[in-house]
Amino acid sequence: METSAEMTQREKVMKYVKQYVLITLSISIMSVGVYFFKFPNNFVFGGVTGTAALVAKLTPMSASAFSSAANLVLLVVGLIFLGKEFAMTTGYATFVMSVELMVFEKICPLSGPLSDQPMLDLLFAIALPAIASALLFNVGASSGGTDIIALIVEKYTHIHSIAVALFITDLFMVIAACFVFDLYTALYSFVGLTVKSLVIDAVLEKIKMCKAILIVCDEKKPICDFVMRKLMRGATYTPCFGAYTDKPHYIIYTTLTRHEADQLQEFIHKEHLNAFMSMLSTTEVFGKGFNHA
């Protein structure tokens, strides 16, 4: 039989494997959006990739080469201000993205936009990197670049929204685009930055969504045991009386993730427990077991 120490070690390994698999997947999504839709159209939504588009336009240096150099410098800044673990995950993400962009340049060089529909390219240039950024932020990483600056701004100021911090940080690159590219590119870039910030905020909110659950039941023990032992969450209960029947019941309150809430609902149905269950969506959760708010 496995000891608790061995199980704990295995859980830690699986946690890191899952984290880095998610980082790799997120970066791949971002690389596709940046290389195939952002670079060819000179869209500048901010960030290192936005600056790279400016540099590639003004100098002989390629966008990928500049991205690699700038990300390395900002990674050191992230190590100093955000810690070793963040630097490790972000360093890995930055490395994977740099490699993928270089591979794309070699195997699929682009001489111009993929389509003659700028709005269609803009849609993908916004959606893919924004979704990827939200996934990275959720697992404690970033794609590097100005994301690191935005996280530092969020940590050390009264700005408690990463999307707002990212918008403020990247706005300077969009302003610079006005002087380097044509007016249409600058306007597209500003729209892109705004929508990107909104998408990141919406995706993060969706990911962090939890369920505040209120249960009125006859038997508290099986439900509380399932929440505490199976789901490893806390619960609070209090005796109460039904207004119509005046019979005694219990009210149980707990907060779970969406997946855990589905498991609890399935358990109540499977065990045929006489219970009334109400769920409210919430993203503001503080306390043990919930490391986000």
Phi, psi and chi 1 to 4 in degrees:
 res  aa     phi    psi   chi1   chi2   chi3   chi4
   1 MET       -  147.4  -67.5 -175.2   62.8      -
   2 GLU   -77.8  138.7  -70.5 -176.5  -47.2      -
   3 THR   -79.0  163.8   64.2      -      -      -
   4 SER   -63.1  -33.1   57.8      -      -      -
   5 ALA   -65.7  -41.2      -      -      -      -
   6 GLU   -65.9  -39.9  -71.0  173.4  -22.1      -
   7 MET   -65.6  -40.0  -69.7 -178.8   66.6      -
   8 THR   -63.8  -42.0  -57.9      -      -      -
   9 GLN   -63.6  -41.7 -175.3   64.7   27.7      -
  10 ARG   -64.8  -40.1 -172.5  175.9   67.0  179.0
  11 GLU   -63.5  -38.3  -71.7  173.0   -3.8      -
  12 LYS   -65.3  -42.8  -74.0 -177.4  178.9  179.2
  13 VAL   -62.8  -45.3  170.9      -      -      -
  14 MET   -63.4  -35.8  -69.4  -55.7  -62.3      -
  15 LYS   -63.0  -45.1  177.1 -175.8  175.6 -177.6
  16 TYR   -68.2  -39.1  -79.4  115.4      -      -
  17 VAL   -61.2  -46.7  169.1      -      -      -
  18 LYS   -61.5  -41.4 -179.0 -179.4  177.6 -178.2
  19 GLN   -61.4  -46.8 -177.2 -177.5   29.9      -
  20 TYR   -75.2  -28.2  -80.3   86.9      -      -
  21 VAL   -65.4  -43.0  167.3      -      -      -
  22 LEU   -64.8  -38.4  -74.3  172.2      -      -
  23 ILE   -63.6  -45.4  -69.3  173.3      -      -
  24 THR   -61.5  -44.9  -55.8      -      -      -
  25 LEU   -63.0  -44.2  176.2   62.1      -      -
  26 SER   -62.9  -43.4  -59.2      -      -      -
  27 ILE   -65.7  -36.8  -74.6  -63.3      -      -
  28 SER   -63.0  -42.2  -62.6      -      -      -
  29 ILE   -62.2  -43.1  -65.8  171.5      -      -
  30 MET   -65.7  -41.6 -178.8  176.3  -70.1      -
  31 SER   -61.3  -41.3  -63.2      -      -      -
  32 VAL   -62.1  -45.9  170.0      -      -      -
  33 GLY   -64.0  -40.6      -      -      -      -
  34 VAL   -71.4  -48.9  167.2      -      -      -
  35 TYR   -74.1  -45.1 -177.5   77.3      -      -
  36 PHE   -86.8  -20.7  -70.1  100.2      -      -
  37 PHE  -123.3  -31.8  -60.5  100.4      -      -
  38 LYS   -86.7  -54.4 -171.3  174.6 -178.1  179.6
  39 PHE   -59.7  -48.5  -76.8  169.1      -      -
  40 PRO   -63.3  -26.1  -19.9   32.3      -      -
  41 ASN   -97.9    1.1  -69.0  -81.9      -      -
  42 ASN    59.4   27.8  -63.7  -37.1      -      -
  43 PHE   -68.8  131.2  -67.3  142.7      -      -
  44 VAL  -121.6   92.2 -176.4      -      -      -
  45 PHE   -92.0   10.7  -52.6  150.0      -      -
  46 GLY    99.7 -170.1      -      -      -      -
  47 GLY    75.1  176.1      -      -      -      -
  48 VAL   -65.7  -38.0  166.4      -      -      -
  49 THR   -66.3  -33.8   53.1      -      -      -
  50 GLY   -67.7  -43.7      -      -      -      -
  51 THR   -63.4  -36.0  -49.9      -      -      -
  52 ALA   -62.2  -38.1      -      -      -      -
  53 ALA   -64.0  -37.1      -      -      -      -
  54 LEU   -67.0  -45.6  -65.3  173.8      -      -
  55 VAL   -63.9  -42.6  170.7      -      -      -
  56 ALA   -62.8  -29.9      -      -      -      -
  57 LYS   -75.9  -35.4 -179.3   73.4  173.9  179.0
  58 LEU   -96.6  -20.4  -62.1  172.9      -      -
  59 THR  -132.0  169.8   70.8      -      -      -
  60 PRO   -74.4  -10.3  -16.4   29.0      -      -
  61 MET   -69.6  136.8 -167.4  174.8 -171.3      -
  62 SER   -76.7  158.1   71.7      -      -      -
  63 ALA   -62.9  -40.2      -      -      -      -
  64 SER   -66.0  -41.5  -62.5      -      -      -
  65 ALA   -64.5  -43.1      -      -      -      -
  66 PHE   -64.9  -41.7  176.7   83.1      -      -
  67 SER   -57.4  -43.0  -65.9      -      -      -
  68 SER   -63.8  -45.2  -59.1      -      -      -
  69 ALA   -67.2  -46.0      -      -      -      -
  70 ALA   -66.0  -39.6      -      -      -      -
  71 ASN   -63.8  -34.7  -81.5  -35.1      -      -
  72 LEU   -64.5  -43.5 -176.9   60.8      -      -
  73 VAL   -63.9  -46.8  173.6      -      -      -
  74 LEU   -68.8  -26.2  -71.7  169.3      -      -
  75 LEU   -65.1  -38.8 -174.1   60.9      -      -
  76 VAL   -63.6  -40.3  175.1      -      -      -
  77 VAL   -61.8  -42.0  175.0      -      -      -
  78 GLY   -63.5  -38.4      -      -      -      -
  79 LEU   -60.8  -40.9  173.3   63.5      -      -
  80 ILE   -69.0  -44.2  -63.8  170.8      -      -
  81 PHE   -98.2  -23.5  -71.6   96.3      -      -
  82 LEU  -117.1   -7.8  -61.5  173.1      -      -
  83 GLY   104.9  167.2      -      -      -      -
  84 LYS   -68.8  -44.5 -178.5 -180.0  177.1 -178.9
  85 GLU   -63.3  -42.6 -175.2  174.8  -10.4      -
  86 PHE   -62.3  -41.8  173.6   83.2      -      -
  87 ALA   -63.5  -36.5      -      -      -      -
  88 MET   -66.9  -48.1  -72.1  176.9   60.3      -
  89 THR   -67.5  -41.2   54.4      -      -      -
  90 THR   -69.9  -37.2  -60.2      -      -      -
  91 GLY   -61.2  -42.5      -      -      -      -
  92 TYR   -63.3  -45.2  172.3   76.0      -      -
  93 ALA   -61.8  -42.7      -      -      -      -
  94 THR   -63.3  -43.0  -57.5      -      -      -
  95 PHE   -62.1  -46.8  172.1   76.1      -      -
  96 VAL   -62.3  -42.6  171.7      -      -      -
  97 MET   -65.4  -42.6 -173.4  171.6 -177.6      -
  98 SER   -61.8  -43.2  -61.8      -      -      -
  99 VAL   -64.0  -45.0  169.9      -      -      -
 100 GLU   -64.8  -40.4  -71.7 -176.2  -10.2      -
 101 LEU   -64.3  -40.7  -70.6  175.8      -      -
 102 MET   -66.3  -39.1  -70.8  180.0 -178.6      -
 103 VAL   -63.7  -43.3  168.9      -      -      -
 104 PHE   -60.4  -39.8  -75.0  150.8      -      -
 105 GLU   -63.0  -35.5  -80.4 -171.0  -16.9      -
 106 LYS   -77.1  -46.9  -66.2  -67.3 -176.4 -177.4
 107 ILE   -90.9  -18.2   64.9  175.1      -      -
 108 CYS  -144.8   65.6 -169.4      -      -      -
 109 PRO   -65.0  140.8   22.6  -31.8      -      -
 110 LEU  -113.9  135.1  -62.9  175.2      -      -
 111 SER  -101.7   -7.3   57.5      -      -      -
 112 GLY  -175.9 -177.2      -      -      -      -
 113 PRO   -58.9  153.1  -22.5   33.4      -      -
 114 LEU   -68.4  -31.7  -72.3 -179.6      -      -
 115 SER  -133.0  172.3   72.7      -      -      -
 116 ASP   -99.7   21.2   57.6   -5.2      -      -
 117 GLN  -115.2   90.9  -59.5  -66.7  -34.5      -
 118 PRO   -56.2  -37.4  -22.2   32.5      -      -
 119 MET   -66.4  -35.5  -74.7  -56.3  -62.1      -
 120 LEU   -67.4  -44.3 -176.8   62.1      -      -
 121 ASP   -62.9  -39.2  -73.7  -12.2      -      -
 122 LEU   -61.9  -39.9 -179.3   65.5      -      -
 123 LEU   -59.1  -47.4  177.8   63.8      -      -
 124 PHE   -72.9  -34.1  -77.8   96.6      -      -
 125 ALA   -66.2  -26.6      -      -      -      -
 126 ILE   -85.9  -53.0  -66.2  170.5      -      -
 127 ALA   -64.3  -48.5      -      -      -      -
 128 LEU   -63.7  -52.7  -64.8  179.5      -      -
 129 PRO   -65.0  -34.5  -23.5   36.0      -      -
 130 ALA   -66.2  -45.9      -      -      -      -
 131 ILE   -62.6  -43.0  -68.0  170.9      -      -
 132 ALA   -62.6  -42.4      -      -      -      -
 133 SER   -61.9  -43.0  -68.7      -      -      -
 134 ALA   -61.8  -41.9      -      -      -      -
 135 LEU   -63.5  -39.7  -67.0  172.8      -      -
 136 LEU   -66.9  -46.3  -72.6  169.4      -      -
 137 PHE   -58.2  -36.6  -69.0  144.4      -      -
 138 ASN   -67.9  -27.6 -171.6   59.2      -      -
 139 VAL  -101.1   14.4  -63.6      -      -      -
 140 GLY    79.1   30.4      -      -      -      -
 141 ALA  -134.9 -177.7      -      -      -      -
 142 SER  -154.9  172.1   77.7      -      -      -
 143 SER   -86.1    6.9   59.8      -      -      -
 144 GLY    84.7 -160.9      -      -      -      -
 145 GLY    63.0 -142.4      -      -      -      -
 146 THR   -72.6  -10.0   53.3      -      -      -
 147 ASP   -58.1  -37.0  -73.2    1.9      -      -
 148 ILE   -64.3  -44.1  -65.1  174.3      -      -
 149 ILE   -62.4  -41.7  -61.2  175.7      -      -
 150 ALA   -62.9  -40.3      -      -      -      -
 151 LEU   -67.0  -35.6  -72.2  166.6      -      -
 152 ILE   -66.6  -43.4  -66.5  172.7      -      -
 153 VAL   -59.5  -44.2  169.4      -      -      -
 154 GLU   -63.2  -39.9 -177.6 -161.8   27.9      -
 155 LYS   -70.7  -38.1 -177.2  176.6 -179.5  179.8
 156 TYR  -107.7    8.3  -68.1   99.2      -      -
 157 THR  -126.8 -176.0   67.2      -      -      -
 158 HIS   -88.2    7.2  -64.5  -66.6      -      -
 159 ILE   -83.2  112.9  -60.8  173.3      -      -
 160 HIS  -106.6   19.0  -61.8  -60.7      -      -
 161 SER  -122.9  119.6  169.2      -      -      -
 162 ILE   -64.2  -32.5 -176.5   61.3      -      -
 163 ALA   -65.0  -41.5      -      -      -      -
 164 VAL   -67.4  -44.1  173.6      -      -      -
 165 ALA   -61.1  -39.2      -      -      -      -
 166 LEU   -67.4  -39.2 -160.3   57.8      -      -
 167 PHE   -62.3  -46.7  178.3   86.0      -      -
 168 ILE   -63.5  -43.2  -65.7  171.3      -      -
 169 THR   -64.5  -42.3  -56.6      -      -      -
 170 ASP   -86.1  -10.7  -71.2  -16.3      -      -
 171 LEU   -60.4  -32.3 -176.3   60.4      -      -
 172 PHE   -63.3  -36.5  -65.1  102.9      -      -
 173 MET   -67.5  -36.4  -67.9  -58.1  101.6      -
 174 VAL   -66.8  -40.3  175.1      -      -      -
 175 ILE   -62.2  -40.3  -65.3  172.7      -      -
 176 ALA   -63.5  -33.6      -      -      -      -
 177 ALA   -62.2  -27.7      -      -      -      -
 178 CYS   -61.8  -30.0  -62.3      -      -      -
 179 PHE   -93.9  -16.3  -59.5   97.1      -      -
 180 VAL  -100.0  -43.2  177.2      -      -      -
 181 PHE  -107.3 -178.4  -57.5  113.2      -      -
 182 ASP   -75.3  170.2   57.0   81.4      -      -
 183 LEU   -62.2  -39.2  179.1   61.3      -      -
 184 TYR   -63.6  -42.2  -73.2  106.9      -      -
 185 THR   -62.7  -40.8  -60.1      -      -      -
 186 ALA   -64.8  -41.8      -      -      -      -
 187 LEU   -66.1  -43.5  -68.8  174.5      -      -
 188 TYR   -58.6  -41.0  -83.5  132.1      -      -
 189 SER   -65.3  -40.8  -62.4      -      -      -
 190 PHE   -65.8  -43.5 -178.2   77.2      -      -
 191 VAL   -61.0  -42.1  170.5      -      -      -
 192 GLY   -61.7  -43.7      -      -      -      -
 193 LEU   -63.0  -44.0  173.5   60.1      -      -
 194 THR   -62.6  -49.3  -55.8      -      -      -
 195 VAL   -66.6  -38.0  176.5      -      -      -
 196 LYS   -57.7  -45.4  173.9 -170.9  169.7 -175.9
 197 SER   -62.5  -41.1  -59.4      -      -      -
 198 LEU   -66.5  -39.7  -66.5  173.6      -      -
 199 VAL   -66.1  -44.1  171.0      -      -      -
 200 ILE   -59.1  -45.4  -70.7  175.1      -      -
 201 ASP   -62.7  -42.9 -167.2   49.1      -      -
 202 ALA   -67.3  -42.7      -      -      -      -
 203 VAL   -66.9  -43.4  173.3      -      -      -
 204 LEU   -61.0  -42.1  -82.9  175.0      -      -
 205 GLU   -62.7  -39.2 -173.7  169.5  -43.5      -
 206 LYS   -67.0  -41.3 -166.2   70.9  175.3  176.7
 207 ILE   -65.8  -41.4  -67.5  172.9      -      -
 208 LYS   -80.2   -3.3  -67.4  179.5  177.5 -178.3
 209 MET   -57.9  127.8 -171.2   73.9   69.6      -
 210 CYS  -122.7  171.2  -68.1      -      -      -
 211 LYS  -117.9  120.0  -61.8  -66.7 -177.3  179.9
 212 ALA   -87.9  116.0      -      -      -      -
 213 ILE  -112.7  132.1  -59.7  173.8      -      -
 214 LEU  -120.1  123.0 -164.7   67.3      -      -
 215 ILE  -123.2  127.6  -57.3  170.2      -      -
 216 VAL  -105.4  121.9  179.8      -      -      -
 217 CYS  -146.1  167.4   59.9      -      -      -
 218 ASP   -87.3  -37.1  -66.5  -26.0      -      -
 219 GLU  -117.2  119.1  -62.5  178.9   75.7      -
 220 LYS   -86.4  -30.3   62.8  176.2  176.4   60.7
 221 LYS   -60.8  -52.4 -169.2  175.6 -171.5  -49.7
 222 PRO   -60.9  -36.5   18.8  -30.7      -      -
 223 ILE   -71.4  -46.4  -64.1  175.4      -      -
 224 CYS   -63.3  -40.5  -71.4      -      -      -
 225 ASP   -62.3  -41.2  -74.5  -11.7      -      -
 226 PHE   -65.4  -43.5 -178.3   82.6      -      -
 227 VAL   -63.8  -44.1  170.6      -      -      -
 228 MET   -79.7  -41.6  -68.4 -173.4  -65.6      -
 229 ARG   -91.7  -37.9  -68.7 -180.0  171.7   80.0
 230 LYS   -87.9  -47.2  176.1   66.8  177.1  177.5
 231 LEU   -90.6  -12.7  -57.3 -179.6      -      -
 232 MET    58.3   42.6  -55.7  -61.7  -68.6      -
 233 ARG  -121.8  166.9  -63.9  -68.4 -174.5 -174.3
 234 GLY   -93.3  163.4      -      -      -      -
 235 ALA  -150.4  153.8      -      -      -      -
 236 THR  -127.0  136.7  -58.0      -      -      -
 237 TYR  -132.7  157.4   71.2   85.7      -      -
 238 THR  -150.0  143.3 -176.8      -      -      -
 239 PRO   -67.3  150.5  -18.3   31.1      -      -
 240 CYS  -153.3  176.0   63.9      -      -      -
 241 PHE  -130.7  139.8  -69.3   87.9      -      -
 242 GLY   -71.9  132.3      -      -      -      -
 243 ALA   -66.8  -34.5      -      -      -      -
 244 TYR   -81.6  -46.4 -178.7   72.3      -      -
 245 THR   -93.6  -19.5   62.5      -      -      -
 246 ASP    62.7   21.4 -155.4   33.7      -      -
 247 LYS   -90.0  150.9  -70.3 -177.1  177.8  179.5
 248 PRO   -73.9  140.1   26.0  -33.8      -      -
 249 HIS  -140.0 -176.0  -59.7  -73.2      -      -
 250 TYR  -125.8  144.5  -70.4   95.9      -      -
 251 ILE  -107.9  124.9  -67.6  178.2      -      -
 252 ILE  -113.8  132.5  -58.8  173.2      -      -
 253 TYR  -120.9  134.1  176.3   80.0      -      -
 254 THR  -153.2  161.1 -175.0      -      -      -
 255 THR  -122.9  126.7  -58.2      -      -      -
 256 LEU  -133.0  164.2  -53.0  172.7      -      -
 257 THR   -73.5  168.9   64.6      -      -      -
 258 ARG   -61.6  -40.8  -73.9  176.1  -65.1  174.4
 259 HIS   -65.2  -42.2  177.6   62.7      -      -
 260 GLU   -66.3  -37.5  -68.9  166.2  -13.8      -
 261 ALA   -62.8  -39.5      -      -      -      -
 262 ASP   -64.2  -39.1  -69.1  -21.6      -      -
 263 GLN   -63.9  -41.5  -73.0 -179.6  -76.0      -
 264 LEU   -65.5  -43.7  177.0   58.0      -      -
 265 GLN   -61.8  -41.2 -172.0  174.0   12.8      -
 266 GLU   -65.0  -39.4 -175.8  179.7  -15.0      -
 267 PHE   -63.2  -44.2  169.5   76.0      -      -
 268 ILE   -62.5  -41.6  -68.7  173.8      -      -
 269 HIS   -67.7  -42.1  -76.2  -58.9      -      -
 270 LYS   -65.3  -38.3 -176.2  179.0  177.9 -179.0
 271 GLU   -86.8   -0.9  -61.8  -63.1  -38.5      -
 272 HIS    54.8   44.0  -57.1  -69.6      -      -
 273 LEU   -81.5  140.4  -60.5  175.6      -      -
 274 ASN   -80.3   94.2 -175.6   24.1      -      -
 275 ALA  -145.9  145.0      -      -      -      -
 276 PHE  -109.6  122.6  174.4   84.2      -      -
 277 MET  -120.0  126.8 -175.7  174.1  176.6      -
 278 SER  -122.3  133.4  174.7      -      -      -
 279 MET  -123.9  133.0  -65.8 -170.0  -71.9      -
 280 LEU  -118.1  137.6  -64.0  174.4      -      -
 281 SER   -80.6  139.2  -63.6      -      -      -
 282 THR  -149.6  146.5  177.8      -      -      -
 283 THR  -116.4   -9.9   55.5      -      -      -
 284 GLU   -98.0   90.5  -58.9  -66.8  -31.0      -
 285 VAL  -125.3  122.5 -175.5      -      -      -
 286 PHE  -117.9  145.3  -59.9   83.4      -      -
 287 GLY   129.5  176.0      -      -      -      -
 288 LYS   -60.2  133.6 -173.1  176.5 -179.9 -179.7
 289 GLY    94.6  -15.4      -      -      -      -
 290 PHE  -124.4  107.8  -66.5   89.8      -      -
 291 ASN   -95.4   13.2   59.1   -0.4      -      -
 292 HIS  -131.4  164.8   58.8 -104.5      -      -
 293 ALA  -143.7      -      -      -      -      -
